[in-house]
Every structure is written in structure tokens, then in C-alpha cells.
Amino acid sequence: MRIYLFLLLLAAAVTFLVTPGVRLLARRLGAMTAVRDRDVHEAVTPRLGGLAMFAGVLCAMLVASNVPFLEGLFRDSRQPWAILAAAGLVCLLGAADDKWDLDWVTKLAGQVLAALLLAWQGVSLVTLPINGVTVLSGRTALILTVLVVVVSMNAVNFVDGLDGLAAGVMAIGGSAFFLYAYLLTRDASADDYSSLAALLTAVLIGACLGFLPHNLTRARIFMGDSGSMLLGLMLAASTIAVTGQVDPARLSGADFFGQFLPILLPIGVMIVPFLDFGLAVLRRIGSGRSPFHADKAHLHHRLLSLGHSKRTAVLIMYTWTVVISVGLLLPLVLPLRTVYACWALGLMIAVLLTFDPLRWRPRRPRKDSDARTP
């Protein structure tokens, strides 16, 4: 655990320190986010934040490849290097979009290429934990791998609409997935806790935490497509790396949740991005537009229309991510009756926060004139 924590902090430190330089680079290159009708920010803001995040990821992964505890992951498999290469590819693709606003066909082609690179180097869904372990055919595995990677990248991209939203949601969800991958690895081996999925999520969390101080309310820089696609690819790669390593009988006493947790947890971790992505695609196709046609009806737009402030809207989406991702982990450590009680309490809090905006709105300071009687 200490090694993973060290790599997390390393990724956070590098990302934090590199971000000001990337912000200056974005200004020099003109990679700026204008204030458009569908946007909620109020000032022209530099993009390209994903470059700083990738710097943090790259440094942490290179250090991990030389740590005795983890070097076997890099020596015995090409998967870590393939993930780094694919991450670099989508980061550069996103940086190009941050600068030149590429059309959706070009971006989709680049995303598929990155997913194919992962599959070619063995980062592929081979089995699914359904009815024990279901082995997939080569074609099915390839199609599912590309689908998971592309959908994850676009889901994070779609949810990146408020200061600190995407980075915070991914840090929270990544933390839940890290705990799951670490516990699974610890249960599977008494003396070897090295795990590619745990390594990837630890590094992802670090990159998000290092970027957040620059990206919270009144953000000084946005992660842009270079960051959102990077995060989506890394979490998808973590999911693929851990799927197929699961012995359903080993996970918990809750047989149902134990069997389906490898599928449910990645969905729960990404519930906010996936929900926003799915609703956006249905909404746009239903109105006869491209699924990639931007609009002003994302989840954060809806929260703002309910009367929430930008900061409160972000906190609400954080809350939903915590409730669902942590809730899916609880059957591993608590009796089902206690789990149900925790779920009920968490959902009640999240619903109250979401649909009672006036209660959470800061009160306006009362002026002397307000206290005067007419």
C-alpha cells in the first residue's frame, strides 16, 4: 500500500508543478476556451491541462517500472507500456482538439485507434465474470474492448462542464476502484500485492488531485479533451486489467454482489459520466442530431436550472459518485442488512441535496435597510 501511496503522491506533485507551465503554453499557443452560449464559465480560460496530467502519469509509471515491488508488471508484460502509449496518443489527440477543435469523426477515429492499440498489446477483455467465468471469442473481446474504451473516454469528456467536476468525480471513483483492485489482489496472493489495475488507478487519482487546485471554482485552466480522454482511457484500462482476474467465490459472502461486482463497480465508479453520456446520446439522436453535437442540457446544466450554484452542483455530483461507488464496495465488508441501511441513508441524502436547492443556497447577508420597517 505504501508504494501505491508514494506513486499517487508523485503523480499529484508532478501534475501540480507542471500545470502552471502548461497554462502558459496554452496561452502562447492560443489553446483557449471561449465563452460560448452553452458554457457556464465567465472568462476565456486556457485548456491543455491534460498535458500536465499526462506528465504526472508518465513520471509515476516510469518510477514504478524501477520499483522492485512493481517492476515485474513491466518486465513480464507489454500491457503497462501499451497503456502509456495509448494514453500519450489520446492526450496528443485531445491537445490537438483543444487547439484546433477537431471534428468528431477525427476524434472518434483516434479513440478507436488507441483502443485497438491496447487490444493488440493484450489489454483486452478476455473473460467476463458471468455464471462463473465466461470466455469471450476473439471478435467479441475486441469489439467489447473498443466499446468500453471509447465510451469511457467520451463519458468523461461529456461530464467535464464545471470547475473541478471531472477531476473530482474521477478521483472519487478511482479511489473506490483502487480499493477494490487492491483488496482483490491481496486476497488472491499472500505475498505479491502488485496489480496493474491498482497501479493505474493510484496514478490516475494522483493526477486528478494534483490538477484540482488549479481547476476548482474560478478555474485557472481546464483539462480539455487532452485530460478527459486520458482519464477515461486509464480507468477503462484499469477495468479491463482487473476483469478476468476475478474468482467470484472469493469476493464476499454476498454471492450475488460478489459475482457481478467486477461489472457493477466500474459502472458505479463512472455512474455520473455514463449517465450524462447516455442521456446526451439519446437526447441528440432523438432530435435528429449527431450524438457529438454540443448542447446545453447536460446533468450540470439541469442542476443549475434547478437553482443550484456551480459549486453546489459539483458537490452534488461528487455525492452521487461517493454514494454509488462506495455503496457497491460495502457488500465486501459488511452484512447485507447493514449495506441496505447504508444505501437507503446515502440515497436519501443525495436526493435531498439534488432536489432541494434552496436549503443549500448560501443566505444573502442582511443589510440594515432590510431590517427597517416601512
TIMARKE-34882 format. One record per residue (C-alpha): x, y, z; residue number from 0. Coordinates in steps of 0.2 Angstrom, whole numbers, padded with zeros to 4 digits, always signed. Each point is the difference from the previous one (the first is absolute). Layout:
BEGIN
PT; u; v; w; pos
PT; X; Y; Z; NUM $
...
This chain:
BEGIN
PT; u; v; w; pos
PT; +0000; +0000; +0000; 0 $
PT; +0014; +0012; +0004; 1 $
PT; +0008; -0002; -0017; 2 $
PT; -0017; +0004; -0008; 3 $
PT; -0002; +0015; +0011; 4 $
PT; +0017; +0007; -0004; 5 $
PT; -0004; -0002; -0019; 6 $
PT; -0016; +0009; +0002; 7 $
PT; +0008; +0014; +0009; 8 $
PT; +0014; +0001; -0013; 9 $
PT; -0013; +0001; -0014; 10 $
PT; -0009; +0014; +0010; 11 $
PT; +0016; +0010; +0003; 12 $
PT; +0006; -0001; -0018; 13 $
PT; -0017; +0005; -0007; 14 $
PT; -0002; +0014; +0012; 15 $
PT; +0017; +0007; -0004; 16 $
PT; -0001; -0002; -0019; 17 $
PT; -0017; +0008; -0001; 18 $
PT; +0005; +0018; +0001; 19 $
PT; +0012; -0003; -0014; 20 $
PT; -0013; -0008; -0011; 21 $
PT; -0012; +0014; +0004; 22 $
PT; +0013; +0012; -0007; 23 $
PT; +0003; -0011; -0015; 24 $
PT; -0019; +0000; -0004; 25 $
PT; +0000; +0019; +0000; 26 $
PT; +0014; +0001; -0012; 27 $
PT; -0007; -0013; -0011; 28 $
PT; -0018; +0007; +0000; 29 $
PT; -0007; -0015; +0008; 30 $
PT; -0014; +0009; +0009; 31 $
PT; -0018; -0004; +0004; 32 $
PT; -0011; +0014; -0006; 33 $
PT; -0016; +0005; +0009; 34 $
PT; -0014; -0008; -0010; 35 $
PT; -0019; +0000; +0002; 36 $
PT; +0000; -0018; +0007; 37 $
PT; +0015; +0003; +0012; 38 $
PT; -0001; +0005; +0019; 39 $
PT; +0017; +0008; +0002; 40 $
PT; +0001; +0019; -0001; 41 $
PT; +0018; +0003; -0007; 42 $
PT; +0011; -0006; -0014; 43 $
PT; +0010; -0015; +0008; 44 $
PT; +0015; -0009; -0006; 45 $
PT; -0002; -0019; -0004; 46 $
PT; +0013; -0014; -0002; 47 $
PT; +0000; -0005; +0019; 48 $
PT; +0000; -0018; -0006; 49 $
PT; +0019; +0003; -0005; 50 $
PT; +0004; +0003; +0018; 51 $
PT; -0010; -0015; +0006; 52 $
PT; +0009; -0011; -0013; 53 $
PT; +0017; +0006; +0007; 54 $
PT; -0005; -0005; +0017; 55 $
PT; -0006; -0017; -0006; 56 $
PT; +0015; -0003; -0011; 57 $
PT; +0012; +0004; +0015; 58 $
PT; -0009; -0011; +0012; 59 $
PT; +0000; -0014; -0012; 60 $
PT; +0018; +0001; -0005; 61 $
PT; +0005; +0000; +0019; 62 $
PT; -0012; -0015; +0003; 63 $
PT; +0009; -0009; -0014; 64 $
PT; +0016; +0001; +0011; 65 $
PT; -0008; -0004; +0016; 66 $
PT; +0004; -0019; +0005; 67 $
PT; -0018; -0002; +0007; 68 $
PT; -0007; +0005; -0017; 69 $
PT; +0013; -0003; -0013; 70 $
PT; -0006; -0017; -0004; 71 $
PT; -0016; +0007; -0008; 72 $
PT; +0011; +0009; -0012; 73 $
PT; +0013; -0014; -0003; 74 $
PT; -0013; -0014; -0003; 75 $
PT; -0013; +0009; -0010; 76 $
PT; -0001; +0014; -0014; 77 $
PT; -0017; +0006; +0007; 78 $
PT; +0007; +0014; +0011; 79 $
PT; +0010; +0007; -0014; 80 $
PT; -0015; -0002; -0012; 81 $
PT; -0011; +0010; +0012; 82 $
PT; +0013; +0014; +0001; 83 $
PT; +0001; +0000; -0019; 84 $
PT; -0019; +0001; -0002; 85 $
PT; -0001; +0013; +0014; 86 $
PT; +0013; +0011; -0009; 87 $
PT; -0009; -0003; -0017; 88 $
PT; -0017; +0006; +0007; 89 $
PT; +0008; +0014; +0010; 90 $
PT; +0008; +0007; -0016; 91 $
PT; -0016; -0003; -0010; 92 $
PT; -0009; +0010; +0014; 93 $
PT; +0013; +0014; +0000; 94 $
PT; -0003; +0002; -0019; 95 $
PT; -0018; +0001; +0003; 96 $
PT; +0003; +0013; +0014; 97 $
PT; +0010; +0011; -0012; 98 $
PT; -0010; -0003; -0017; 99 $
PT; -0017; -0007; +0005; 100 $
PT; +0001; -0016; -0010; 101 $
PT; -0016; -0007; -0008; 102 $
PT; -0008; -0015; +0009; 103 $
PT; +0005; -0013; -0013; 104 $
PT; +0018; +0004; +0002; 105 $
PT; -0001; -0001; +0019; 106 $
PT; -0010; -0017; -0001; 107 $
PT; +0013; -0007; -0012; 108 $
PT; +0014; +0004; +0011; 109 $
PT; -0009; -0007; +0015; 110 $
PT; -0004; -0016; -0009; 111 $
PT; +0019; -0001; -0005; 112 $
PT; +0005; +0002; +0018; 113 $
PT; -0012; -0014; +0005; 114 $
PT; +0007; -0011; -0014; 115 $
PT; +0017; +0003; +0006; 116 $
PT; -0004; -0006; +0018; 117 $
PT; -0009; -0016; -0007; 118 $
PT; +0015; -0004; -0011; 119 $
PT; +0012; +0001; +0015; 120 $
PT; -0011; -0011; +0010; 121 $
PT; -0010; +0012; +0010; 122 $
PT; -0017; -0008; -0005; 123 $
PT; -0015; -0007; +0008; 124 $
PT; +0002; -0019; -0001; 125 $
PT; -0012; -0006; +0012; 126 $
PT; -0015; +0007; +0010; 127 $
PT; -0005; -0006; +0017; 128 $
PT; -0018; -0005; -0005; 129 $
PT; -0006; -0018; +0006; 130 $
PT; +0018; -0003; +0007; 131 $
PT; +0012; +0005; -0014; 132 $
PT; -0006; +0003; -0018; 133 $
PT; +0014; -0001; -0013; 134 $
PT; -0003; +0012; -0015; 135 $
PT; +0004; -0004; -0018; 136 $
PT; +0014; +0010; -0008; 137 $
PT; -0012; +0011; -0010; 138 $
PT; -0012; +0003; +0015; 139 $
PT; +0015; +0005; +0011; 140 $
PT; +0006; +0012; -0012; 141 $
PT; -0016; +0009; -0003; 142 $
PT; -0004; +0001; +0019; 143 $
PT; +0017; +0007; +0003; 144 $
PT; -0001; +0013; -0013; 145 $
PT; -0018; +0004; +0006; 146 $
PT; +0005; +0002; +0019; 147 $
PT; +0015; +0011; -0004; 148 $
PT; -0009; +0012; -0012; 149 $
PT; -0015; +0001; +0011; 150 $
PT; +0010; +0004; +0015; 151 $
PT; +0010; +0013; -0008; 152 $
PT; -0015; +0009; -0007; 153 $
PT; -0010; -0002; +0016; 154 $
PT; +0014; +0010; +0010; 155 $
PT; +0001; +0013; -0014; 156 $
PT; -0019; +0003; +0001; 157 $
PT; +0000; +0002; +0019; 158 $
PT; +0014; +0013; -0001; 159 $
PT; -0011; +0015; +0001; 160 $
PT; +0003; +0008; +0017; 161 $
PT; +0016; +0005; +0010; 162 $
PT; +0007; -0015; +0008; 163 $
PT; -0014; -0011; -0005; 164 $
PT; +0009; -0013; -0011; 165 $
PT; +0016; -0001; +0010; 166 $
PT; -0009; -0001; +0017; 167 $
PT; -0013; -0014; -0006; 168 $
PT; +0015; -0010; -0008; 169 $
PT; +0010; +0002; +0016; 170 $
PT; -0015; -0006; +0011; 171 $
PT; -0004; -0015; -0012; 172 $
PT; +0018; -0004; -0003; 173 $
PT; +0002; -0002; +0019; 174 $
PT; -0014; -0012; +0002; 175 $
PT; +0007; -0010; -0015; 176 $
PT; +0017; +0000; +0008; 177 $
PT; -0006; -0007; +0016; 178 $
PT; -0009; -0014; -0009; 179 $
PT; +0015; -0004; -0011; 180 $
PT; +0012; +0000; +0015; 181 $
PT; -0011; -0011; +0011; 182 $
PT; -0003; -0012; -0015; 183 $
PT; +0019; -0002; -0003; 184 $
PT; +0003; -0002; +0019; 185 $
PT; -0013; -0014; +0001; 186 $
PT; +0007; -0008; -0015; 187 $
PT; +0018; -0001; +0006; 188 $
PT; +0008; +0000; +0017; 189 $
PT; +0017; +0007; -0005; 190 $
PT; -0002; +0010; -0016; 191 $
PT; -0011; +0015; +0000; 192 $
PT; +0005; +0007; -0016; 193 $
PT; -0015; +0004; -0012; 194 $
PT; +0000; +0010; -0016; 195 $
PT; -0018; +0005; +0004; 196 $
PT; +0005; +0007; +0017; 197 $
PT; +0015; +0009; -0007; 198 $
PT; -0010; +0008; -0014; 199 $
PT; -0014; +0006; +0011; 200 $
PT; +0013; +0007; +0013; 201 $
PT; +0009; +0010; -0013; 202 $
PT; -0017; +0006; -0007; 203 $
PT; -0005; +0006; +0017; 204 $
PT; +0016; +0009; +0002; 205 $
PT; -0001; +0009; -0016; 206 $
PT; -0018; +0006; +0004; 207 $
PT; +0005; +0006; +0017; 208 $
PT; +0015; +0009; -0006; 209 $
PT; -0011; +0009; -0013; 210 $
PT; -0015; +0004; +0011; 211 $
PT; +0008; +0015; +0009; 212 $
PT; +0002; +0009; -0017; 213 $
PT; -0017; -0006; -0006; 214 $
PT; -0012; +0004; +0014; 215 $
PT; -0012; +0014; +0001; 216 $
PT; +0006; +0014; -0011; 217 $
PT; +0011; -0012; -0009; 218 $
PT; +0017; +0007; -0007; 219 $
PT; +0001; -0014; -0013; 220 $
PT; -0011; -0014; -0007; 221 $
PT; +0005; -0018; -0003; 222 $
PT; -0007; +0001; -0017; 223 $
PT; -0003; -0016; -0011; 224 $
PT; +0019; -0004; +0003; 225 $
PT; -0005; -0003; +0018; 226 $
PT; -0017; -0007; -0001; 227 $
PT; +0005; -0013; -0013; 228 $
PT; +0016; -0005; +0010; 229 $
PT; -0011; -0003; +0016; 230 $
PT; -0013; -0010; -0009; 231 $
PT; +0013; -0011; -0009; 232 $
PT; +0010; -0003; +0016; 233 $
PT; -0016; -0005; +0010; 234 $
PT; -0006; -0011; -0014; 235 $
PT; +0018; -0008; -0001; 236 $
PT; -0001; -0003; +0019; 237 $
PT; -0017; -0009; -0002; 238 $
PT; +0006; -0011; -0014; 239 $
PT; +0016; -0004; +0010; 240 $
PT; -0010; -0006; +0015; 241 $
PT; -0014; -0009; -0009; 242 $
PT; +0004; -0018; -0003; 243 $
PT; +0011; -0001; +0016; 244 $
PT; -0016; -0002; +0010; 245 $
PT; -0005; -0016; +0009; 246 $
PT; -0018; +0004; +0005; 247 $
PT; +0000; -0012; +0014; 248 $
PT; +0014; +0009; +0008; 249 $
PT; -0007; +0017; +0001; 250 $
PT; -0013; +0000; +0014; 251 $
PT; -0013; -0009; +0009; 252 $
PT; -0013; +0010; -0010; 253 $
PT; +0000; -0012; -0015; 254 $
PT; -0010; +0010; -0012; 255 $
PT; +0010; +0016; +0003; 256 $
PT; +0016; -0010; +0000; 257 $
PT; -0004; -0007; -0017; 258 $
PT; -0005; +0016; -0009; 259 $
PT; +0011; +0013; +0009; 260 $
PT; +0014; -0001; -0013; 261 $
PT; -0014; +0007; -0012; 262 $
PT; -0010; +0011; +0012; 263 $
PT; +0015; +0009; +0008; 264 $
PT; +0007; +0008; -0016; 265 $
PT; -0018; +0005; -0005; 266 $
PT; -0002; +0007; +0018; 267 $
PT; +0017; +0009; +0000; 268 $
PT; -0005; +0009; -0017; 269 $
PT; -0019; +0001; +0004; 270 $
PT; +0000; +0019; -0002; 271 $
PT; +0010; +0001; -0016; 272 $
PT; -0009; -0016; -0007; 273 $
PT; -0017; +0007; +0004; 274 $
PT; +0004; +0017; -0007; 275 $
PT; +0007; -0008; -0016; 276 $
PT; -0015; -0012; -0002; 277 $
PT; -0013; +0014; +0002; 278 $
PT; +0009; +0012; -0012; 279 $
PT; +0001; -0014; -0014; 280 $
PT; -0018; -0004; +0002; 281 $
PT; -0005; +0018; +0001; 282 $
PT; +0010; +0005; -0016; 283 $
PT; -0005; -0015; -0010; 284 $
PT; -0018; +0002; +0004; 285 $
PT; +0001; +0018; -0006; 286 $
PT; +0008; -0005; -0016; 287 $
PT; +0017; +0006; +0004; 288 $
PT; +0018; -0008; +0001; 289 $
PT; +0003; -0008; +0017; 290 $
PT; +0016; +0012; +0001; 291 $
PT; -0010; +0016; -0003; 292 $
PT; +0002; +0011; +0015; 293 $
PT; -0015; +0007; +0009; 294 $
PT; -0005; +0007; +0017; 295 $
PT; -0009; -0014; +0008; 296 $
PT; +0013; -0010; +0009; 297 $
PT; -0002; -0005; +0018; 298 $
PT; +0009; +0015; +0007; 299 $
PT; -0011; +0012; -0011; 300 $
PT; -0015; -0009; +0008; 301 $
PT; +0006; +0003; +0018; 302 $
PT; +0004; +0018; -0004; 303 $
PT; -0018; +0002; -0007; 304 $
PT; -0007; -0007; +0016; 305 $
PT; +0008; +0014; +0009; 306 $
PT; +0017; -0007; +0006; 307 $
PT; +0015; +0010; +0000; 308 $
PT; +0015; -0006; -0010; 309 $
PT; +0009; -0006; +0015; 310 $
PT; -0015; -0008; +0008; 311 $
PT; -0003; -0009; -0017; 312 $
PT; +0018; -0007; +0000; 313 $
PT; -0002; -0006; +0018; 314 $
PT; -0017; -0009; -0004; 315 $
PT; +0008; -0009; -0014; 316 $
PT; +0015; -0005; +0012; 317 $
PT; -0013; -0006; +0012; 318 $
PT; -0009; -0011; -0012; 319 $
PT; +0017; -0008; -0005; 320 $
PT; +0005; -0003; +0018; 321 $
PT; -0017; -0008; +0004; 322 $
PT; +0000; -0012; -0015; 323 $
PT; +0018; -0005; -0001; 324 $
PT; +0002; -0002; +0019; 325 $
PT; -0017; -0008; +0001; 326 $
PT; +0006; -0014; -0012; 327 $
PT; +0015; -0003; +0010; 328 $
PT; -0009; -0002; +0017; 329 $
PT; -0006; -0019; -0004; 330 $
PT; +0018; -0005; +0001; 331 $
PT; +0002; +0006; +0018; 332 $
PT; -0017; +0001; +0008; 333 $
PT; -0016; -0011; +0002; 334 $
PT; -0013; +0003; -0013; 335 $
PT; -0013; +0007; +0013; 336 $
PT; +0013; +0014; +0005; 337 $
PT; +0004; +0003; -0019; 338 $
PT; -0019; +0003; -0004; 339 $
PT; -0001; +0012; +0015; 340 $
PT; +0015; +0009; -0006; 341 $
PT; -0006; +0001; -0018; 342 $
PT; -0017; +0007; +0006; 343 $
PT; +0008; +0013; +0010; 344 $
PT; +0013; +0005; -0014; 345 $
PT; -0014; +0001; -0013; 346 $
PT; -0011; +0010; +0011; 347 $
PT; +0014; +0013; +0003; 348 $
PT; +0004; +0001; -0018; 349 $
PT; -0018; +0002; -0006; 350 $
PT; -0003; +0014; +0013; 351 $
PT; +0016; +0009; -0005; 352 $
PT; -0006; -0002; -0019; 353 $
PT; -0018; +0006; +0001; 354 $
PT; +0000; +0013; +0014; 355 $
PT; +0012; +0013; -0006; 356 $
PT; -0007; +0014; +0011; 357 $
PT; +0005; -0009; +0016; 358 $
PT; +0018; +0000; -0006; 359 $
PT; +0002; +0017; -0008; 360 $
PT; +0010; +0012; +0011; 361 $
PT; -0010; +0013; +0008; 362 $
PT; +0002; +0018; -0006; 363 $
PT; +0007; +0011; +0014; 364 $
PT; -0014; +0011; +0007; 365 $
PT; +0003; +0019; -0003; 366 $
PT; -0006; +0013; +0013; 367 $
PT; -0013; +0006; -0012; 368 $
PT; -0008; -0017; +0000; 369 $
PT; -0003; +0001; +0018; 370 $
PT; -0009; +0017; -0001; 371 $
PT; -0018; +0000; +0001; 372 $
PT; -0009; +0010; -0013; 373 $
